[in-house]
Amino acid sequence: MERKVTDDDLLIQLTQQHPDFCRLRSELEEAKSLGPAPRIVVCGLMNAGKSALLNGLTGHIETEAFETKEIRATTQLQTLEHEGRLYLDTPGIDACEEDDRLAWLGLANADVILFVHNLRTATLEQIETAFLYELKRRRPDLERHLVVVLTHVESVTQREVSEQAIGKILQSLFGTVPAIFATSFTSLRNGVRKGSAKLCELSGFDPLREHLQEHPGLLERGLNKQRDEHRRDALEYILDQEIAQRRKRLVKLEGKQAAQLAQLQSSVERLFDSVSHGLARD
C-alpha cells in the first residue's frame, strides 16, 4: 500500500523544486513579527565602510555603536534604534555563504537599502553588480528603496570619473540612476573634533540625512503592504505552476494507463479468440 503524501511532504517538494518558495514564505513570516520602526539597512562588500557610515548617521563619532575594523568585523546582523528608526548593519557580501545568508535576511524587509561602495576601488566590481542584480530580482520594488552611498571620498583624486562610471553601471542595471551620495566619515570625525563646520559639510553626511528624512520608504508605511502583496502573488504563481505541471503529469499518466489498459484488453480479446477457436467443435 502506497504511503499517503502529507502536507509536509508537499512543502518539502516545493522547497526543493522552487528555492524561492521557501524564501518568500520566510520573508512573509518575518514581516509579521517586525516592530513599527522603519528599517534602514546597509549592505556592500567587506570593508566598504558600512559600519562607519552607520556610526556617522547615528551620531556615534567617537564611541562606536557599530564596530569598525580592517578585518572582517560584522559577522551578524547588528541593530541600533535611533530617533525612531532601526539601523541594521549586515555582513560583507563577499565574505562567506553564511554572511551572504544573513545579509539577504536583513535586506528582505528593509524600508531603505543603503548600498555602500568604497570609492578607493574606483568603479563597481563584478561581485557588486551581481549582488545588485540578485537584489533587484528578490526586491522588484528596489528602485523605490535603494540609495547608493560612496565612501572614503577624501582618498580619491578622480572622484567625478568614478561616479560617472558607477552611474552608467547603475543605469544599465535598473534603467535609471538611484540617488547617489558621496561621504567621508574621516572628514566628519575631524570636523567634529576640530569644531570645523566646513569639514562637516565636506563629509557629505548632511545631504544624505536630509534625503533619508524625506525618503518615501520611511514615510509611506503602505509600501510594506505592497511588498507583502507581491510576495503572495509570487507564491501563488509558483503554486499555480506546480499545480499545472502536476495536472499535466496526471493527464500523461492517465493517457499512458488508458493505452496500457487498451493494449491489455486487446491481448485478452485475442487470447479469448485464440482459445475459443481451439476449443471450437466441429
QUIKA-V170557 format. One record per helix or strand of 3 or more residues. SS is the DSSP state (@ for helix, = for strand). FROM is the first residue (numbers start at 1). LEN is the number of residues. Records with the same first field share a line. If there is no record, write none. Layout:
SS = FROM-LEN ; FROM-LEN
This chain:
@ = 7-11 ; 19-15 ; 50-8 ; 97-11 ; 119-3 ; 126-13 ; 142-3 ; 153-3 ; 159-16 ; 185-10 ; 197-6 ; 205-9 ; 216-4 ; 222-58
= = 38-7 ; 78-5 ; 85-5 ; 112-7 ; 146-6 ; 179-4
